Amino acid sequence: MEPIKMVDLHKQYLKIKDDVDSAIEEVLNETAFIQGRQVKEFEAALATYTGARYVISCGNGTDALQIALMALDPKPGDEVILPVFTYVATAEVIALLRLTPVFVDVDPRTFNIDVEQAAANITERTRAIVPVHLFGQCADMEPLMGIARQHGIAIIEDAAQALGAQYRFADGTLRHAGVIGQIGCTSFFPSKNLACFGDGGAMFTNDDALAEKLRMTANHGQRVKYIHDLVGVNSRLDTLQAAILKVKLAHLDEYASARQRAAAHYDESLNGIDGLVLPLRAKNSTHVFNQYTVQIANGRRDALKAFLQEKGVPSMVYYPLPLHFQKAYKNPQYGAGAFPVAEKLSESVLSLPVHTEMTTDQLDYICDVVRSFFRSQ
């Protein structure tokens, strides 16, 4: 059996090597490394895939979130509601723009934003809600969209971990993650479901005016070269990455299916273990399993992680600290116990390997190791 990895990008690359190498060679031959034709081609292909009217690529997922917020013309001190259990980038861009991050707790089974708490924290200063589609499935978007419409605030989706997932509305309508709110954001970081060979990101919108503003903001605030109508940033997806992403986009559903098969294997093999909580599939969202995250009861998470490591099985804790415990975001109003679900999750979650190249032998071995740990306790 080959060594187990959290993500096996090399084996994934080998399966599409000829297409990727050919795409890279085209860029090298054309030497249009910034804003080459492959960037527009990839944006168009991703728009077709997701159903978005506009896709605006940028340098990375964090930039996407920042540019999305900038497009709303917020004023210093405006509030942005976000889940406290997420990667720091979601809060980071809010703070960088001198806005006020307002943390709320998450659902204990889906790990996504608690809709009722989001609604309860809206004030006259609230400018936006940023639901994070954590680990591969959508937050509960239908009630969130209703709340946002009622209060006249924007929804900016952080879809970095859920590209390809779809949300089902009560009337049966399906919408892709990132194409539900006013603006959606994603990352093409190498570990993501649609990943480039470096950094990259994109924004989605169906709004004509927002699309123009996002594109201008990402390009120094200019519509015409050297004419700057907005204060912008320099955030571009380079042509090499766009060419690679266009090749990989054609395999995105195949990649999701492979991750879902691995998750189903875990579900079947690990079901019923006392003290181990398996991931929940929300009824109103598909799950593309950027992570397969379990919960371990009774303070045994770190012991299981160490046991797995001894047996050659990598694992990761996403995330060891909720945002209100991070030094950069500490606030007197958010002490210990403020967000009990997130605090408990940070002490109990563990992500097992789940990627496109996992073999049945590897999955069986991982499950055997997990079961042996719980038998020994």
C-alpha positions as CSV (number, residue, x, y, z in Angstrom):
1,M,0.0,0.0,0.0
2,E,1.3,3.5,-0.9
3,P,1.8,6.0,1.9
4,I,-1.4,7.8,2.8
5,K,-1.5,11.6,2.3
6,M,-4.1,14.2,3.3
7,V,-4.1,15.2,-0.4
8,D,-2.3,13.4,-3.2
9,L,-1.8,16.1,-5.8
10,H,0.9,14.2,-7.7
11,K,-1.2,11.2,-8.5
12,Q,-4.1,13.5,-9.5
13,Y,-1.7,15.4,-11.8
14,L,-0.4,12.2,-13.5
15,K,-3.9,11.3,-14.6
16,I,-4.3,14.5,-16.5
17,K,-0.6,15.2,-17.2
18,D,-0.8,15.4,-21.0
19,D,-3.6,17.9,-20.9
20,V,-2.1,20.0,-18.2
21,D,1.4,20.0,-19.8
22,S,-0.1,21.0,-23.1
23,A,-2.1,23.9,-21.5
24,I,1.1,25.1,-19.8
25,E,3.1,24.9,-23.0
26,E,0.5,27.0,-24.8
27,V,0.9,29.7,-22.3
28,L,4.7,29.5,-22.5
29,N,4.5,29.8,-26.2
30,E,2.1,32.7,-26.2
31,T,4.0,34.4,-23.3
32,A,0.9,36.3,-22.1
33,F,1.5,35.5,-18.5
34,I,-0.9,38.2,-17.1
35,Q,-4.4,38.4,-18.4
36,G,-3.8,36.0,-21.3
37,R,-6.7,34.5,-23.2
38,Q,-6.8,31.5,-20.9
39,V,-8.0,33.7,-18.0
40,K,-11.1,34.8,-19.9
41,E,-11.7,31.2,-21.2
42,F,-11.5,29.8,-17.7
43,E,-13.8,32.5,-16.3
44,A,-16.3,31.7,-19.0
45,A,-16.1,28.0,-18.4
46,L,-16.5,28.4,-14.6
47,A,-19.5,30.7,-15.2
48,T,-21.1,28.0,-17.4
49,Y,-20.4,25.3,-14.8
50,T,-21.8,27.2,-11.8
51,G,-24.6,29.1,-13.6
52,A,-23.1,32.5,-12.5
53,R,-23.6,35.4,-14.9
54,Y,-20.2,36.7,-14.1
55,V,-17.0,35.1,-12.8
56,I,-14.1,37.5,-11.9
57,S,-10.9,35.8,-11.1
58,C,-8.3,37.1,-8.7
59,G,-5.1,36.3,-6.9
60,N,-6.4,34.1,-4.1
61,G,-9.5,33.4,-2.0
62,T,-8.6,35.9,0.7
63,D,-8.4,38.7,-1.9
64,A,-11.8,37.5,-3.2
65,L,-13.4,38.1,0.2
66,Q,-11.7,41.5,0.6
67,I,-12.6,42.7,-2.9
68,A,-16.2,41.5,-2.4
69,L,-16.5,43.6,0.8
70,M,-14.9,46.6,-0.9
71,A,-17.5,46.4,-3.6
72,L,-20.2,47.1,-1.0
73,D,-18.7,50.5,-0.1
74,P,-18.7,49.8,3.6
75,K,-17.9,52.5,6.1
76,P,-15.4,52.0,9.0
77,G,-17.2,50.5,11.9
78,D,-19.9,48.8,9.8
79,E,-20.6,45.3,11.1
80,V,-20.2,42.0,9.2
81,I,-21.6,38.8,10.7
82,L,-19.7,35.6,10.3
83,P,-19.3,32.2,11.9
84,V,-16.7,32.0,14.7
85,F,-15.7,28.5,13.6
86,T,-13.9,29.1,10.3
87,Y,-10.5,29.9,8.8
88,V,-9.1,33.2,9.8
89,A,-9.2,34.7,6.3
90,T,-13.0,35.3,6.7
91,A,-12.4,37.6,9.7
92,E,-9.1,38.9,8.5
93,V,-10.4,40.9,5.5
94,I,-13.2,42.4,7.7
95,A,-10.6,43.7,10.2
96,L,-8.3,44.9,7.4
97,L,-11.1,47.1,6.0
98,R,-11.7,48.6,9.5
99,L,-15.0,46.9,9.8
100,T,-16.3,45.1,12.9
101,P,-16.5,41.3,12.8
102,V,-19.5,40.1,14.6
103,F,-19.1,36.4,15.5
104,V,-21.9,33.9,15.8
105,D,-21.9,30.2,16.7
106,V,-22.4,27.3,14.3
107,D,-24.7,24.3,14.0
108,P,-23.1,21.4,15.9
109,R,-23.6,18.9,13.1
110,T,-23.1,20.8,9.9
111,F,-20.5,23.2,11.3
112,N,-22.1,26.0,9.3
113,I,-23.4,29.3,10.6
114,D,-26.3,29.3,13.1
115,V,-29.0,31.1,11.1
116,E,-31.0,32.1,14.2
117,Q,-28.0,33.6,15.8
118,A,-27.1,35.5,12.7
119,A,-30.6,37.0,12.6
120,A,-30.4,37.9,16.3
121,N,-27.1,39.8,15.8
122,I,-28.3,42.2,13.1
123,T,-28.1,45.9,14.0
124,E,-28.5,49.1,12.2
125,R,-24.7,48.9,11.5
126,T,-24.8,45.5,9.9
127,R,-23.6,45.6,6.3
128,A,-23.3,42.0,5.3
129,I,-23.5,38.4,6.5
130,V,-20.7,36.0,5.4
131,P,-21.8,32.4,5.6
132,V,-19.0,29.9,5.2
133,H,-19.8,26.7,3.4
134,L,-17.6,24.7,5.6
135,F,-15.9,21.4,4.7
136,G,-17.9,20.9,1.5
137,Q,-21.6,21.6,2.0
138,C,-23.7,24.7,1.9
139,A,-24.9,26.8,4.8
140,D,-28.7,27.0,5.1
141,M,-29.0,29.7,2.5
142,E,-32.8,30.1,2.0
143,P,-33.6,31.5,5.5
144,L,-30.4,33.5,5.4
145,M,-31.4,35.1,2.1
146,G,-34.8,35.9,3.5
147,I,-33.3,37.6,6.6
148,A,-30.9,39.6,4.4
149,R,-33.7,40.8,2.2
150,Q,-35.8,41.8,5.2
151,H,-33.0,43.9,6.6
152,G,-31.5,45.2,3.3
153,I,-28.1,43.7,3.8
154,A,-25.8,41.7,1.5
155,I,-24.8,38.1,1.6
156,I,-21.2,37.3,0.6
157,E,-20.7,33.5,0.4
158,D,-17.4,32.0,1.4
159,A,-17.5,29.0,-0.9
160,A,-13.8,28.1,-0.8
161,Q,-14.4,24.6,0.5
162,A,-17.6,23.8,-1.3
163,L,-17.2,24.6,-5.0
164,G,-19.3,22.2,-6.9
165,A,-21.8,21.7,-4.0
166,Q,-25.4,22.6,-4.7
167,Y,-28.1,24.0,-2.4
168,R,-31.8,22.9,-2.8
169,F,-34.4,25.5,-2.1
170,A,-37.9,24.6,-0.8
171,D,-39.3,24.8,-4.3
172,G,-36.8,22.3,-5.6
173,T,-34.5,24.9,-7.3
174,L,-30.8,24.0,-7.2
175,R,-28.1,26.7,-7.0
176,H,-24.4,26.2,-6.9
177,A,-22.4,27.3,-3.8
178,G,-21.2,30.8,-4.4
179,V,-24.0,31.8,-6.7
180,I,-26.8,32.3,-4.2
181,G,-25.9,35.6,-2.4
182,Q,-25.0,38.9,-4.0
183,I,-21.4,37.8,-4.2
184,G,-19.7,34.5,-3.9
185,C,-16.0,33.9,-3.3
186,T,-13.8,30.9,-3.7
187,S,-10.1,29.8,-3.5
188,F,-8.1,27.6,-5.8
189,F,-5.5,26.8,-3.2
190,P,-3.8,23.5,-4.0
191,S,-5.9,21.5,-1.4
192,K,-9.2,22.8,-2.6
193,N,-11.6,20.6,-4.7
194,L,-10.8,22.8,-7.8
195,A,-7.1,23.6,-7.2
196,C,-4.4,25.3,-9.2
197,F,-0.6,24.8,-8.9
198,G,-0.2,27.9,-6.7
199,D,-2.6,30.6,-5.5
200,G,-5.8,31.7,-7.1
201,G,-9.3,32.8,-6.4
202,A,-12.5,34.0,-8.0
203,M,-15.7,35.9,-7.3
204,F,-19.2,35.2,-8.6
205,T,-22.1,37.5,-9.1
206,N,-25.3,37.8,-11.1
207,D,-25.4,41.6,-10.7
208,D,-24.1,43.7,-13.7
209,A,-23.0,46.7,-11.6
210,L,-21.3,44.6,-8.9
211,A,-19.5,42.6,-11.6
212,E,-18.0,45.7,-13.1
213,K,-17.1,47.0,-9.7
214,L,-15.4,43.7,-8.6
215,R,-13.4,43.6,-11.8
216,M,-12.3,47.2,-11.5
217,T,-11.4,46.8,-7.8
218,A,-9.3,43.7,-8.5
219,N,-7.4,45.7,-11.2
220,H,-6.2,48.9,-9.4
221,G,-9.7,50.4,-9.7
222,Q,-9.5,50.9,-13.4
223,R,-11.9,50.2,-16.2
224,V,-9.5,51.8,-18.8
225,K,-5.8,51.4,-18.3
226,Y,-4.2,54.3,-16.3
227,I,-7.7,55.7,-15.6
228,H,-8.5,54.9,-11.9
229,D,-12.1,55.6,-10.9
230,L,-11.9,53.5,-7.7
231,V,-9.4,52.7,-5.0
232,G,-8.5,49.2,-5.9
233,V,-6.0,46.4,-5.4
234,N,-3.7,44.3,-7.6
235,S,-5.1,40.8,-7.6
236,R,-4.9,38.7,-10.7
237,L,-5.2,35.1,-11.5
238,D,-2.1,34.5,-13.7
239,T,-2.5,32.8,-17.1
240,L,-0.6,29.7,-16.2
241,Q,-2.9,29.0,-13.3
242,A,-6.0,29.8,-15.4
243,A,-4.9,27.3,-18.0
244,I,-4.4,24.6,-15.4
245,L,-7.7,25.3,-13.8
246,K,-9.6,25.1,-17.1
247,V,-8.2,21.6,-17.6
248,K,-9.1,20.6,-14.0
249,L,-12.6,22.1,-14.1
250,A,-13.6,19.5,-16.7
251,H,-12.9,16.9,-13.9
252,L,-14.5,18.7,-11.0
253,D,-17.6,16.5,-10.8
254,E,-15.4,13.4,-11.1
255,Y,-13.3,14.7,-8.2
256,A,-16.4,15.3,-6.1
257,S,-17.7,11.8,-6.8
258,A,-14.3,10.3,-5.7
259,R,-14.4,12.3,-2.5
260,Q,-18.0,11.2,-1.9
261,R,-17.1,7.5,-2.4
262,A,-14.3,7.8,0.1
263,A,-16.7,9.5,2.6
264,A,-19.3,6.8,2.0
265,H,-16.7,4.2,2.7
266,Y,-15.9,5.9,6.0
267,D,-19.6,6.1,6.9
268,E,-20.1,2.5,6.4
269,S,-17.0,1.3,8.1
270,L,-17.0,3.7,11.1
271,N,-20.8,3.8,11.8
272,G,-21.8,2.8,15.3
273,I,-18.6,3.5,17.1
274,D,-19.3,4.8,20.6
275,G,-17.7,8.2,21.0
276,L,-17.3,8.9,17.3
277,V,-19.7,11.3,15.5
278,L,-19.6,11.1,11.7
279,P,-20.3,14.0,9.4
280,L,-23.9,14.9,8.8
281,R,-25.2,15.5,5.3
282,A,-27.6,18.4,5.3
283,K,-30.9,17.6,3.6
284,N,-30.8,20.8,1.5
285,S,-27.2,20.6,0.2
286,T,-25.0,18.2,-1.6
287,H,-21.6,17.6,0.1
288,V,-18.4,17.6,-1.9
289,F,-16.2,16.7,1.1
290,N,-13.3,19.1,1.0
291,Q,-12.8,17.6,4.4
292,Y,-14.2,14.5,6.1
293,T,-14.5,15.8,9.7
294,V,-15.5,13.6,12.6
295,Q,-16.0,14.5,16.3
296,I,-14.4,12.5,19.1
297,A,-16.0,12.6,22.5
298,N,-14.5,12.6,26.0
299,G,-11.4,14.6,25.2
300,R,-9.8,11.8,23.2
301,R,-9.3,13.7,20.0
302,D,-5.6,14.3,20.5
303,A,-5.0,10.8,21.5
304,L,-6.6,9.5,18.4
305,K,-4.6,11.9,16.2
306,A,-1.4,10.7,17.8
307,F,-2.4,7.0,17.4
308,L,-3.2,7.6,13.7
309,Q,0.2,9.3,13.2
310,E,2.0,6.3,14.8
311,K,0.2,4.1,12.3
312,G,1.1,6.2,9.3
313,V,-2.2,7.9,8.9
314,P,-2.2,11.7,8.7
315,S,-5.0,13.8,10.1
316,M,-5.7,17.5,10.7
317,V,-7.5,19.6,13.1
318,Y,-9.7,22.3,11.4
319,Y,-9.7,24.4,13.6
320,P,-7.9,24.2,16.9
321,L,-9.1,27.6,18.1
322,P,-12.3,29.4,17.3
323,L,-11.8,33.0,16.1
324,H,-12.7,34.6,19.4
325,F,-9.8,32.8,21.1
326,Q,-7.3,34.0,18.5
327,K,-5.1,36.8,19.9
328,A,-5.7,39.0,16.9
329,Y,-9.5,38.9,17.4
330,K,-9.9,38.8,21.1
331,N,-12.8,41.0,22.3
332,P,-13.9,41.5,25.9
333,Q,-17.5,40.7,24.9
334,Y,-16.5,37.3,23.6
335,G,-15.1,35.3,26.6
336,A,-14.9,31.6,27.2
337,G,-18.4,30.1,26.9
338,A,-19.6,32.8,24.4
339,F,-19.8,30.3,21.6
340,P,-20.1,26.8,23.2
341,V,-20.6,24.9,20.0
342,A,-17.5,26.3,18.3
343,E,-15.5,25.8,21.5
344,K,-16.5,22.2,21.8
345,L,-15.9,21.5,18.1
346,S,-12.4,23.0,18.3
347,E,-11.6,20.5,21.1
348,S,-13.2,17.5,19.4
349,V,-13.0,17.7,15.5
350,L,-10.5,15.7,13.4
351,S,-10.4,15.5,9.7
352,L,-9.4,12.2,8.1
353,P,-7.8,11.9,4.7
354,V,-10.3,12.3,1.9
355,H,-9.1,13.1,-1.6
356,T,-9.5,12.1,-5.2
357,E,-6.9,9.4,-5.3
358,M,-7.7,7.3,-2.3
359,T,-7.7,3.5,-2.7
360,T,-10.0,1.0,-1.1
361,D,-6.9,-0.5,0.6
362,Q,-6.0,2.9,2.1
363,L,-9.6,3.5,3.3
364,D,-9.8,0.0,4.8
365,Y,-6.5,0.5,6.6
366,I,-7.6,3.9,8.1
367,C,-10.9,2.5,9.3
368,D,-9.1,-0.5,10.9
369,V,-6.8,1.9,12.7
370,V,-9.6,4.1,14.0
371,R,-11.6,1.0,15.1
372,S,-8.6,-0.4,16.9
373,F,-8.1,2.8,18.8
374,F,-11.7,2.8,20.1
375,R,-11.5,-0.9,21.0
376,S,-8.4,-0.2,23.1
377,Q,-10.0,2.6,25.1
